[in-house]
Amino acid sequence: MFGLDGELLELLPAIRDVNPVWFRKWPAIEAAARSIRIYQLAVIPGLLQTADYARAVFEGEPGAMSGEVEKAIKARLQRQIILSQANPPSLSVILDESVLLRCIGGPEVMTAQLAYLLDMMARPYVTVRIVPLSARSTAGLIGPFVLASDDGTNAAFLENAETGEVIHQIEVMHKLNQRWELLSGLAQPTYETIKIIKRVMEA
């Protein structure tokens, strides 16, 4: 269905077992995509998280239990396999600068996470750019979103505090693409983003 060679058979079972029902459609879309664009306002996106950073994020959830947290981490890391496959999707990420300044998991965890982010940015198909705090009010303040596209399909994923939704409607996709373009215009180029990340790591 997705034109892959069995990757989803290995990727999806663990993810489906752990993730909430409202998220279960997304990993298949993500795995089939040729292009993924992510805007994040609060945290490093799951596809680029280290295990320790992900653990700190999951432990911040209400009623978090250690066993469930470890299962969720495993599922999140399993999703990242798409970035190491033979033909990975292009991944373009725009982060609000506040993502870098929120010390999730403590200084050591955050420093390791930012170092990992720089390592991933060295891959030719991964781009990360920062919207500086000096941009003030932006089209991204309302919340994060993800856009995924393949040869003939386009989808988006929107998430709030308690649920999420996979979107296919043309009108909504058009508005999200407009938001992306506005944020892209505010984002620092990659070479400046690298400087910003290193500056935060040294602070």
Z-matrix of the N, CA and C atoms (Angstrom, degrees):
N
C 1 1.465
C 2 1.531 1 111.30
N 3 1.323 2 117.21 1 -39.42
C 4 1.455 3 121.48 2 -176.41
C 5 1.520 4 112.80 3 -100.64
N 6 1.342 5 117.74 4 1.52
C 7 1.448 6 120.54 5 177.96
C 8 1.517 7 113.97 6 72.99
N 9 1.330 8 117.04 7 24.25
C 10 1.460 9 120.73 8 179.39
C 11 1.532 10 109.53 9 -104.63
N 12 1.326 11 116.45 10 172.95
C 13 1.465 12 121.60 11 -176.04
C 14 1.522 13 111.63 12 -112.26
N 15 1.304 14 116.40 13 49.81
C 16 1.450 15 119.85 14 175.58
C 17 1.513 16 115.32 15 94.67
N 18 1.334 17 117.45 16 -1.96
C 19 1.462 18 119.27 17 -177.74
C 20 1.532 19 111.90 18 -57.95
N 21 1.335 20 115.84 19 -39.32
C 22 1.459 21 118.72 20 -176.59
C 23 1.523 22 112.29 21 -68.16
N 24 1.326 23 116.94 22 -29.72
C 25 1.452 24 119.74 23 178.68
C 26 1.527 25 110.97 24 -61.90
N 27 1.312 26 116.63 25 -33.84
C 28 1.455 27 120.59 26 178.10
C 29 1.529 28 111.51 27 -85.17
N 30 1.318 29 116.55 28 -31.70
C 31 1.464 30 121.47 29 -171.88
C 32 1.519 31 114.25 30 -80.94
N 33 1.327 32 116.86 31 -39.33
C 34 1.457 33 119.34 32 -164.83
C 35 1.525 34 117.41 33 -84.80
N 36 1.353 35 121.48 34 -33.35
C 37 1.465 36 118.12 35 -173.74
C 38 1.517 37 114.93 36 -55.25
N 39 1.325 38 117.58 37 -48.99
C 40 1.475 39 119.75 38 -178.50
C 41 1.513 40 111.14 39 -64.57
N 42 1.330 41 116.22 40 -35.57
C 43 1.456 42 120.54 41 -179.21
C 44 1.521 43 110.87 42 -67.36
N 45 1.336 44 116.68 43 -44.34
C 46 1.463 45 120.56 44 -178.73
C 47 1.516 46 111.99 45 -64.74
N 48 1.330 47 117.01 46 -35.05
C 49 1.451 48 120.84 47 -177.40
C 50 1.533 49 111.85 48 -66.72
N 51 1.319 50 117.22 49 -29.92
C 52 1.459 51 121.38 50 -171.60
C 53 1.519 52 112.99 51 -100.11
N 54 1.306 53 117.53 52 -43.37
C 55 1.462 54 120.82 53 -171.54
C 56 1.519 55 112.73 54 -73.16
N 57 1.333 56 117.12 55 151.97
C 58 1.466 57 120.57 56 178.31
C 59 1.523 58 111.12 57 -63.56
N 60 1.324 59 115.32 58 158.49
C 61 1.466 60 121.20 59 -174.62
C 62 1.524 61 111.56 60 -55.44
N 63 1.333 62 117.72 61 -39.84
C 64 1.464 63 120.60 62 -175.42
C 65 1.529 64 112.76 63 -68.25
N 66 1.322 65 117.77 64 -14.81
C 67 1.464 66 120.70 65 -179.52
C 68 1.525 67 112.82 66 -98.69
N 69 1.312 68 118.49 67 -13.91
C 70 1.462 69 121.55 68 -166.33
C 71 1.521 70 114.83 69 -66.75
N 72 1.317 71 118.18 70 -22.47
C 73 1.472 72 120.12 71 176.97
C 74 1.526 73 111.67 72 -75.35
N 75 1.344 74 116.28 73 -27.81
C 76 1.457 75 119.07 74 -169.69
C 77 1.522 76 114.89 75 -69.24
N 78 1.341 77 121.61 76 -43.06
C 79 1.464 78 119.50 77 -177.93
C 80 1.529 79 114.31 78 -55.57
N 81 1.326 80 118.17 79 -35.17
C 82 1.464 81 120.52 80 177.76
C 83 1.522 82 111.09 81 -67.06
N 84 1.339 83 116.61 82 -40.51
C 85 1.462 84 121.13 83 177.37
C 86 1.517 85 109.71 84 -64.92
N 87 1.314 86 116.13 85 -44.42
C 88 1.462 87 123.26 86 179.71
C 89 1.527 88 110.88 87 -60.75
N 90 1.332 89 116.32 88 -43.86
C 91 1.458 90 121.13 89 -177.70
C 92 1.524 91 112.26 90 -69.63
N 93 1.331 92 117.25 91 -27.98
C 94 1.458 93 121.04 92 -179.28
C 95 1.517 94 113.42 93 -87.86
N 96 1.324 95 116.84 94 -13.50
C 97 1.470 96 120.87 95 -173.18
C 98 1.526 97 111.78 96 -70.10
N 99 1.318 98 114.73 97 147.73
C 100 1.462 99 120.56 98 171.65
C 101 1.520 100 110.40 99 -96.43
N 102 1.320 101 116.42 100 -19.79
C 103 1.458 102 121.57 101 179.43
C 104 1.523 103 109.19 102 -140.66
N 105 1.333 104 116.56 103 130.46
C 106 1.458 105 122.17 104 177.46
C 107 1.525 106 107.90 105 -127.28
N 108 1.317 107 116.13 106 127.70
C 109 1.458 108 121.50 107 177.35
C 110 1.525 109 108.39 108 -121.54
N 111 1.320 110 116.33 109 128.86
C 112 1.463 111 121.41 110 -175.10
C 113 1.522 112 109.86 111 -126.51
N 114 1.320 113 115.93 112 132.78
C 115 1.466 114 120.64 113 168.39
C 116 1.517 115 107.15 114 -114.91
N 117 1.338 116 116.56 115 129.05
C 118 1.457 117 120.73 116 178.58
C 119 1.517 118 110.55 117 -129.50
N 120 1.307 119 113.89 118 137.51
C 121 1.456 120 121.77 119 -176.64
C 122 1.529 121 112.56 120 -104.15
N 123 1.360 122 117.19 121 -22.46
C 124 1.463 123 119.43 122 -170.29
C 125 1.516 124 115.25 123 -125.13
N 126 1.327 125 118.06 124 -35.15
C 127 1.470 126 120.65 125 -174.92
C 128 1.530 127 110.81 126 -137.09
N 129 1.333 128 115.72 127 162.57
C 130 1.460 129 121.08 128 170.45
C 131 1.523 130 107.85 129 -62.71
N 132 1.321 131 120.34 130 134.94
C 133 1.465 132 121.38 131 -179.98
C 134 1.532 133 111.83 132 -59.69
N 135 1.324 134 115.80 133 148.54
C 136 1.454 135 121.42 134 -177.45
C 137 1.517 136 114.31 135 -54.25
N 138 1.326 137 118.02 136 -35.99
C 139 1.464 138 121.13 137 -179.21
C 140 1.522 139 112.57 138 -66.05
N 141 1.330 140 117.87 139 -15.99
C 142 1.461 141 121.60 140 -177.47
C 143 1.532 142 112.46 141 -119.22
N 144 1.324 143 117.48 142 13.27
C 145 1.457 144 120.44 143 -177.90
C 146 1.530 145 112.09 144 -86.01
N 147 1.328 146 116.12 145 144.91
C 148 1.457 147 121.27 146 168.00
C 149 1.527 148 108.05 147 -79.67
N 150 1.331 149 116.05 148 164.88
C 151 1.468 150 119.84 149 179.63
C 152 1.527 151 111.20 150 -62.59
N 153 1.337 152 117.32 151 -42.22
C 154 1.463 153 119.86 152 -178.45
C 155 1.520 154 112.29 153 -67.19
N 156 1.327 155 116.43 154 -38.17
C 157 1.462 156 120.21 155 177.41
C 158 1.529 157 109.54 156 -65.82
N 159 1.327 158 116.85 157 -45.45
C 160 1.464 159 120.87 158 178.56
C 161 1.521 160 110.44 159 -59.85
N 162 1.324 161 116.36 160 -41.02
C 163 1.466 162 120.20 161 179.11
C 164 1.536 163 110.35 162 -59.36
N 165 1.311 164 116.64 163 -45.42
C 166 1.466 165 120.21 164 -179.81
C 167 1.530 166 111.08 165 -62.91
N 168 1.327 167 116.51 166 -38.15
C 169 1.469 168 120.47 167 177.92
C 170 1.521 169 110.48 168 -64.53
N 171 1.338 170 117.06 169 -48.79
C 172 1.469 171 120.73 170 -178.40
C 173 1.523 172 111.83 171 -66.09
N 174 1.334 173 117.23 172 -35.28
C 175 1.462 174 120.16 173 -179.79
C 176 1.523 175 111.99 174 -68.60
N 177 1.319 176 116.59 175 -17.24
C 178 1.460 177 120.52 176 177.58
C 179 1.517 178 113.46 177 -81.54
N 180 1.344 179 116.50 178 -5.50
C 181 1.463 180 120.25 179 -179.61
C 182 1.526 181 111.07 180 -77.50
N 183 1.338 182 118.20 181 147.14
C 184 1.467 183 121.05 182 178.37
C 185 1.532 184 110.99 183 -59.42
N 186 1.323 185 116.78 184 131.82
C 187 1.460 186 121.25 185 176.39
C 188 1.516 187 114.59 186 70.68
N 189 1.323 188 117.49 187 20.34
C 190 1.462 189 120.63 188 -178.22
C 191 1.528 190 110.71 189 -61.77
N 192 1.353 191 116.57 190 131.87
C 193 1.460 192 122.76 191 178.25
C 194 1.517 193 108.32 192 -116.76
N 195 1.336 194 117.01 193 140.69
C 196 1.464 195 121.10 194 -171.40
C 197 1.517 196 112.81 195 -55.99
N 198 1.340 197 117.84 196 -42.34
C 199 1.463 198 120.27 197 -179.43
C 200 1.513 199 112.27 198 -62.35
N 201 1.316 200 116.55 199 -43.87
C 202 1.460 201 120.84 200 179.71
C 203 1.519 202 111.43 201 -69.41
N 204 1.334 203 116.06 202 -35.74
C 205 1.466 204 120.22 203 178.21
C 206 1.524 205 109.90 204 -61.28
N 207 1.324 206 117.39 205 -45.18
C 208 1.474 207 120.46 206 -178.85
C 209 1.524 208 111.45 207 -65.05
N 210 1.322 209 117.56 208 -37.17
C 211 1.466 210 120.66 209 176.34
C 212 1.528 211 110.64 210 -64.73
N 213 1.330 212 115.45 211 -40.62
C 214 1.467 213 119.95 212 -179.96
C 215 1.527 214 110.76 213 -65.97
N 216 1.333 215 116.65 214 -39.30
C 217 1.472 216 120.11 215 177.19
C 218 1.520 217 110.21 216 -62.04
N 219 1.323 218 117.31 217 -45.50
C 220 1.462 219 121.62 218 -179.92
C 221 1.530 220 111.04 219 -58.60
N 222 1.340 221 115.67 220 -43.30
C 223 1.459 222 119.79 221 179.75
C 224 1.524 223 110.97 222 -66.01
N 225 1.325 224 117.15 223 -39.17
C 226 1.469 225 120.63 224 179.44
C 227 1.531 226 110.59 225 -64.83
N 228 1.314 227 117.24 226 -43.92
C 229 1.468 228 120.55 227 178.95
C 230 1.533 229 111.04 228 -66.93
N 231 1.329 230 116.44 229 -32.79
C 232 1.464 231 120.20 230 177.39
C 233 1.529 232 110.73 231 -62.96
N 234 1.324 233 116.34 232 -38.40
C 235 1.472 234 120.30 233 178.08
C 236 1.521 235 111.23 234 -60.36
N 237 1.329 236 116.88 235 -31.86
C 238 1.463 237 120.98 236 -175.67
C 239 1.524 238 113.26 237 -69.66
N 240 1.332 239 117.09 238 -9.83
C 241 1.464 240 121.00 239 179.26
C 242 1.526 241 111.10 240 -57.44
N 243 1.320 242 117.50 241 -29.38
C 244 1.468 243 119.47 242 -177.71
C 245 1.525 244 112.02 243 -62.13
N 246 1.327 245 117.35 244 -22.50
C 247 1.462 246 120.68 245 -179.54
C 248 1.536 247 112.08 246 -84.98
N 249 1.319 248 117.12 247 -6.81
C 250 1.462 249 121.00 248 179.95
C 251 1.523 250 112.17 249 -115.08
N 252 1.332 251 117.74 250 2.95
C 253 1.455 252 120.52 251 -179.66
C 254 1.523 253 110.49 252 -76.90
N 255 1.325 254 115.49 253 172.90
C 256 1.471 255 120.76 254 -174.25
C 257 1.524 256 112.65 255 -59.97
N 258 1.326 257 117.10 256 -40.49
C 259 1.466 258 121.50 257 179.49
C 260 1.527 259 109.42 258 -123.72
N 261 1.311 260 117.34 259 77.79
C 262 1.465 261 120.25 260 -176.40
C 263 1.520 262 111.83 261 -70.26
N 264 1.322 263 117.08 262 156.17
C 265 1.469 264 119.55 263 174.04
C 266 1.522 265 109.97 264 -71.35
N 267 1.313 266 116.46 265 155.45
C 268 1.458 267 118.68 266 169.48
C 269 1.525 268 107.26 267 -74.27
N 270 1.320 269 115.92 268 133.48
C 271 1.461 270 121.18 269 -177.97
C 272 1.519 271 108.74 270 -120.57
N 273 1.324 272 115.40 271 116.53
C 274 1.456 273 121.21 272 178.89
C 275 1.526 274 108.31 273 -117.33
N 276 1.324 275 115.81 274 122.58
C 277 1.462 276 121.08 275 -174.65
C 278 1.525 277 109.79 276 -122.33
N 279 1.317 278 115.54 277 133.60
C 280 1.459 279 121.56 278 171.02
C 281 1.523 280 107.07 279 -116.33
N 282 1.331 281 115.66 280 124.29
C 283 1.459 282 121.43 281 -179.80
C 284 1.520 283 110.14 282 -115.23
N 285 1.314 284 116.32 283 138.73
C 286 1.448 285 119.58 284 167.04
C 287 1.527 286 107.42 285 -69.08
N 288 1.321 287 117.48 286 142.87
C 289 1.463 288 120.73 287 -177.39
C 290 1.526 289 112.32 288 -57.65
N 291 1.320 290 117.30 289 -26.90
C 292 1.461 291 120.69 290 179.84
C 293 1.525 292 112.18 291 -60.38
N 294 1.340 293 117.44 292 -25.67
C 295 1.468 294 121.27 293 177.32
C 296 1.527 295 110.59 294 -59.26
N 297 1.336 296 116.52 295 -38.99
C 298 1.461 297 121.14 296 -178.81
C 299 1.522 298 111.81 297 -73.17
N 300 1.316 299 116.79 298 -28.88
C 301 1.454 300 121.53 299 -173.04
C 302 1.524 301 113.14 300 -88.30
N 303 1.328 302 117.04 301 -15.92
C 304 1.469 303 120.93 302 178.65
C 305 1.526 304 108.23 303 -81.62
N 306 1.315 305 117.45 304 109.45
C 307 1.474 306 122.25 305 -171.82
C 308 1.531 307 110.55 306 -82.62
N 309 1.314 308 116.03 307 74.70
C 310 1.465 309 121.49 308 -177.86
C 311 1.526 310 109.99 309 -74.10
N 312 1.347 311 115.77 310 127.07
C 313 1.451 312 120.92 311 178.29
C 314 1.509 313 114.71 312 83.67
N 315 1.325 314 118.11 313 -4.63
C 316 1.458 315 121.36 314 -178.91
C 317 1.522 316 111.78 315 99.94
N 318 1.332 317 117.07 316 168.23
C 319 1.474 318 121.45 317 -174.37
C 320 1.529 319 114.54 318 -56.80
N 321 1.337 320 118.19 319 -43.19
C 322 1.463 321 120.39 320 -177.37
C 323 1.519 322 111.42 321 -65.70
N 324 1.321 323 116.04 322 -45.32
C 325 1.470 324 120.69 323 179.21
C 326 1.518 325 110.24 324 -62.70
N 327 1.326 326 116.28 325 -43.22
C 328 1.457 327 120.15 326 -177.31
C 329 1.520 328 111.67 327 -68.59
N 330 1.322 329 117.44 328 -39.81
C 331 1.465 330 120.74 329 178.44
C 332 1.526 331 110.45 330 -63.43
N 333 1.341 332 116.24 331 -43.01
C 334 1.463 333 120.27 332 178.38
C 335 1.533 334 110.60 333 -64.64
N 336 1.327 335 116.18 334 -36.91
C 337 1.469 336 119.95 335 179.11
C 338 1.526 337 110.77 336 -65.65
N 339 1.306 338 117.13 337 -43.89
C 340 1.463 339 120.06 338 -179.77
C 341 1.526 340 111.16 339 -67.96
N 342 1.336 341 117.17 340 -35.46
C 343 1.469 342 120.39 341 175.59
C 344 1.522 343 110.26 342 -64.16
N 345 1.324 344 116.37 343 -40.11
C 346 1.469 345 120.47 344 177.63
C 347 1.526 346 110.88 345 -65.25
N 348 1.321 347 115.77 346 -38.49
C 349 1.461 348 120.41 347 177.93
C 350 1.527 349 110.33 348 -60.69
N 351 1.321 350 117.12 349 -43.13
C 352 1.468 351 120.84 350 177.16
C 353 1.522 352 111.55 351 -63.77
N 354 1.324 353 116.86 352 -39.22
C 355 1.472 354 120.61 353 177.69
C 356 1.524 355 110.77 354 -62.11
N 357 1.325 356 116.41 355 -43.36
C 358 1.466 357 120.13 356 -179.99
C 359 1.518 358 111.03 357 -66.91
N 360 1.321 359 117.29 358 -33.21
C 361 1.462 360 120.89 359 179.36
C 362 1.529 361 111.94 360 -67.55
N 363 1.316 362 116.74 361 -18.03
C 364 1.466 363 120.32 362 177.35
C 365 1.521 364 111.88 363 -73.80
N 366 1.317 365 116.87 364 -15.62
C 367 1.462 366 120.46 365 177.24
C 368 1.532 367 108.51 366 -76.35
N 369 1.314 368 118.20 367 136.90
C 370 1.472 369 120.53 368 -173.32
C 371 1.522 370 114.43 369 -65.39
N 372 1.311 371 117.36 370 -18.15
C 373 1.464 372 120.13 371 -177.24
C 374 1.530 373 112.61 372 -101.13
N 375 1.332 374 117.86 373 5.60
C 376 1.467 375 121.57 374 179.19
C 377 1.526 376 109.40 375 -116.82
N 378 1.311 377 115.80 376 123.87
C 379 1.465 378 121.93 377 177.53
C 380 1.519 379 109.22 378 -124.59
N 381 1.329 380 116.16 379 131.60
C 382 1.466 381 121.07 380 175.59
C 383 1.520 382 107.91 381 -128.20
N 384 1.334 383 115.54 382 131.36
C 385 1.456 384 120.69 383 178.06
C 386 1.525 385 109.62 384 -133.04
N 387 1.323 386 115.29 385 149.42
C 388 1.464 387 121.55 386 -175.83
C 389 1.530 388 110.67 387 -108.42
N 390 1.330 389 115.70 388 132.59
C 391 1.465 390 121.14 389 167.53
C 392 1.527 391 106.60 390 -90.48
N 393 1.319 392 118.79 391 112.85
C 394 1.469 393 120.95 392 -175.08
C 395 1.522 394 112.32 393 -68.79
N 396 1.315 395 115.04 394 153.85
C 397 1.462 396 120.01 395 177.48
C 398 1.522 397 111.25 396 -60.50
N 399 1.318 398 116.74 397 -26.26
C 400 1.459 399 120.77 398 179.32
C 401 1.519 400 112.70 399 -65.39
N 402 1.342 401 117.09 400 -12.89
C 403 1.466 402 120.54 401 176.80
C 404 1.524 403 111.72 402 -70.02
N 405 1.344 404 115.98 403 -16.35
C 406 1.461 405 122.56 404 178.26
C 407 1.521 406 111.23 405 60.12
N 408 1.339 407 118.06 406 -125.41
C 409 1.462 408 120.98 407 -177.72
C 410 1.525 409 109.63 408 -72.64
N 411 1.353 410 115.93 409 129.96
C 412 1.464 411 119.95 410 -179.01
C 413 1.524 412 110.47 411 -133.63
N 414 1.326 413 115.39 412 172.23
C 415 1.466 414 121.46 413 177.88
C 416 1.520 415 112.18 414 -74.20
N 417 1.345 416 117.84 415 -1.30
C 418 1.453 417 120.86 416 -178.62
C 419 1.508 418 114.65 417 -104.08
N 420 1.312 419 117.72 418 0.20
C 421 1.463 420 119.98 419 -175.66
C 422 1.519 421 112.99 420 -66.94
N 423 1.321 422 117.24 421 -21.78
C 424 1.462 423 120.01 422 -177.42
C 425 1.519 424 112.38 423 -73.90
N 426 1.362 425 117.29 424 -21.38
C 427 1.462 426 118.90 425 177.26
C 428 1.519 427 113.62 426 148.50
N 429 1.343 428 116.42 427 168.84
C 430 1.466 429 121.69 428 -178.24
C 431 1.523 430 112.16 429 -76.82
N 432 1.332 431 115.49 430 161.93
C 433 1.465 432 120.67 431 173.98
C 434 1.520 433 109.49 432 -158.32
N 435 1.333 434 115.31 433 159.61
C 436 1.456 435 122.14 434 178.65
C 437 1.520 436 108.50 435 -129.45
N 438 1.318 437 116.26 436 137.40
C 439 1.466 438 122.40 437 176.99
C 440 1.525 439 108.18 438 -119.77
N 441 1.319 440 116.68 439 129.32
C 442 1.462 441 121.35 440 179.40
C 443 1.515 442 108.96 441 -127.32
N 444 1.333 443 116.31 442 138.79
C 445 1.466 444 119.57 443 179.35
C 446 1.513 445 110.71 444 -139.70
N 447 1.331 446 114.71 445 144.86
C 448 1.451 447 123.09 446 173.07
C 449 1.515 448 106.12 447 -123.33
N 450 1.305 449 118.17 448 -171.09
C 451 1.461 450 120.82 449 -176.96
C 452 1.523 451 112.63 450 -56.16
N 453 1.345 452 116.53 451 -40.52
C 454 1.463 453 117.49 452 -175.50
C 455 1.507 454 114.73 453 -125.49
N 456 1.334 455 118.10 454 3.05
C 457 1.455 456 119.74 455 -176.71
C 458 1.523 457 111.60 456 -131.24
N 459 1.331 458 114.61 457 148.73
C 460 1.460 459 121.53 458 176.36
C 461 1.523 460 108.25 459 -133.98
N 462 1.309 461 115.85 460 138.62
C 463 1.463 462 120.22 461 179.71
C 464 1.522 463 108.95 462 -147.44
N 465 1.315 464 114.42 463 160.21
C 466 1.457 465 120.98 464 176.52
C 467 1.513 466 108.64 465 -133.96
N 468 1.327 467 115.23 466 156.96
C 469 1.460 468 120.11 467 174.94
C 470 1.518 469 108.50 468 -127.24
N 471 1.323 470 115.17 469 126.37
C 472 1.462 471 122.25 470 178.33
C 473 1.520 472 108.15 471 -118.13
N 474 1.331 473 116.56 472 136.88
C 475 1.456 474 120.80 473 -176.85
C 476 1.523 475 109.83 474 -133.83
N 477 1.341 476 115.26 475 142.51
C 478 1.456 477 119.79 476 172.78
C 479 1.527 478 108.61 477 -124.07
N 480 1.301 479 118.13 478 -165.55
C 481 1.462 480 121.20 479 -172.90
C 482 1.521 481 113.29 480 -63.12
N 483 1.325 482 118.31 481 -28.63
C 484 1.456 483 120.14 482 -173.34
C 485 1.522 484 115.48 483 -123.05
N 486 1.319 485 118.03 484 -13.44
C 487 1.461 486 119.26 485 -176.11
C 488 1.517 487 109.98 486 -154.88
N 489 1.316 488 116.53 487 179.99
C 490 1.451 489 121.91 488 178.40
C 491 1.519 490 109.79 489 -152.92
N 492 1.318 491 116.12 490 170.77
C 493 1.462 492 119.62 491 -175.18
C 494 1.521 493 110.22 492 -151.65
N 495 1.334 494 115.06 493 135.69
C 496 1.458 495 121.36 494 172.02
C 497 1.524 496 107.98 495 -87.64
N 498 1.322 497 116.21 496 129.96
C 499 1.467 498 122.19 497 -174.33
C 500 1.529 499 109.92 498 -115.21
N 501 1.342 500 115.73 499 136.14
C 502 1.457 501 121.26 500 173.69
C 503 1.529 502 112.20 501 -125.21
N 504 1.334 503 117.32 502 -12.98
C 505 1.457 504 121.02 503 -173.85
C 506 1.533 505 110.98 504 -58.55
N 507 1.316 506 115.47 505 131.49
C 508 1.459 507 121.61 506 -175.32
C 509 1.528 508 111.70 507 -59.31
N 510 1.330 509 117.23 508 -43.14
C 511 1.469 510 120.57 509 -177.00
C 512 1.529 511 111.03 510 -63.47
N 513 1.344 512 116.34 511 -44.00
C 514 1.469 513 120.20 512 -179.91
C 515 1.521 514 110.06 513 -66.53
N 516 1.333 515 116.43 514 -41.79
C 517 1.464 516 120.42 515 178.52
C 518 1.528 517 110.75 516 -59.98
N 519 1.333 518 115.54 517 -40.44
C 520 1.467 519 120.40 518 179.18
C 521 1.529 520 110.73 519 -61.59
N 522 1.332 521 117.14 520 -43.40
C 523 1.458 522 120.66 521 -179.16
C 524 1.528 523 111.37 522 -67.93
N 525 1.333 524 116.46 523 -38.15
C 526 1.463 525 119.55 524 177.79
C 527 1.524 526 111.35 525 -67.28
N 528 1.322 527 116.66 526 -37.11
C 529 1.464 528 119.93 527 175.57
C 530 1.526 529 110.93 528 -64.55
N 531 1.323 530 117.01 529 -36.49
C 532 1.465 531 120.33 530 175.84
C 533 1.527 532 110.29 531 -63.14
N 534 1.335 533 116.52 532 -43.10
C 535 1.464 534 119.94 533 177.23
C 536 1.531 535 110.51 534 -60.19
N 537 1.335 536 115.31 535 -43.54
C 538 1.460 537 119.57 536 179.81
C 539 1.531 538 110.87 537 -58.84
N 540 1.310 539 116.44 538 -45.54
C 541 1.465 540 120.05 539 -178.43
C 542 1.526 541 111.51 540 -63.45
N 543 1.326 542 116.82 541 -40.40
C 544 1.460 543 120.26 542 178.15
C 545 1.532 544 111.19 543 -64.27
N 546 1.328 545 116.40 544 -43.09
C 547 1.455 546 120.47 545 178.51
C 548 1.522 547 111.55 546 -67.70
N 549 1.324 548 115.72 547 -37.34
C 550 1.461 549 120.33 548 178.75
C 551 1.521 550 110.66 549 -61.78
N 552 1.325 551 115.65 550 -36.08
C 553 1.458 552 119.58 551 178.95
C 554 1.519 553 113.19 552 -67.79
N 555 1.341 554 117.06 553 -24.53
C 556 1.464 555 121.72 554 179.44
C 557 1.531 556 112.67 555 -91.32
N 558 1.327 557 116.62 556 -20.77
C 559 1.465 558 120.98 557 -173.52
C 560 1.527 559 111.99 558 -70.40
N 561 1.305 560 115.22 559 142.49
C 562 1.455 561 121.50 560 175.79
C 563 1.531 562 109.92 561 -70.79
N 564 1.330 563 118.04 562 147.75
C 565 1.466 564 119.40 563 176.12
C 566 1.530 565 110.64 564 -63.66
N 567 1.320 566 115.70 565 164.87
C 568 1.466 567 121.32 566 -174.62
C 569 1.527 568 112.51 567 -55.98
N 570 1.342 569 117.12 568 -44.53
C 571 1.460 570 118.85 569 -176.28
C 572 1.528 571 111.78 570 -65.09
N 573 1.335 572 117.43 571 -32.16
C 574 1.460 573 120.54 572 176.24
C 575 1.527 574 110.53 573 -74.93
N 576 1.327 575 115.81 574 -35.83
C 577 1.462 576 120.60 575 178.26
C 578 1.525 577 110.56 576 -61.94
N 579 1.325 578 116.76 577 -41.17
C 580 1.463 579 120.72 578 177.27
C 581 1.529 580 110.22 579 -59.67
N 582 1.319 581 116.90 580 -43.01
C 583 1.470 582 120.56 581 178.07
C 584 1.526 583 111.18 582 -61.74
N 585 1.318 584 116.26 583 -41.90
C 586 1.474 585 121.21 584 -179.77
C 587 1.520 586 110.41 585 -62.77
N 588 1.335 587 116.52 586 -46.19
C 589 1.463 588 120.75 587 -179.88
C 590 1.532 589 110.75 588 -61.42
N 591 1.312 590 116.72 589 -45.98
C 592 1.465 591 120.14 590 179.78
C 593 1.530 592 111.63 591 -63.69
N 594 1.321 593 116.68 592 -35.64
C 595 1.462 594 120.97 593 178.94
C 596 1.537 595 109.91 594 -65.10
N 597 1.313 596 116.70 595 -41.22
C 598 1.462 597 120.72 596 178.34
C 599 1.530 598 110.03 597 -65.73
N 600 1.325 599 117.47 598 -40.16
C 601 1.461 600 121.01 599 179.66
C 602 1.519 601 112.17 600 -63.90
N 603 1.323 602 116.97 601 -31.76
C 604 1.464 603 121.38 602 -177.22
C 605 1.529 604 112.82 603 -85.23
N 606 1.331 605 116.05 604 -14.54
C 607 1.486 606 119.85 605 -175.10
C 608 1.528 607 111.07 606 -69.77
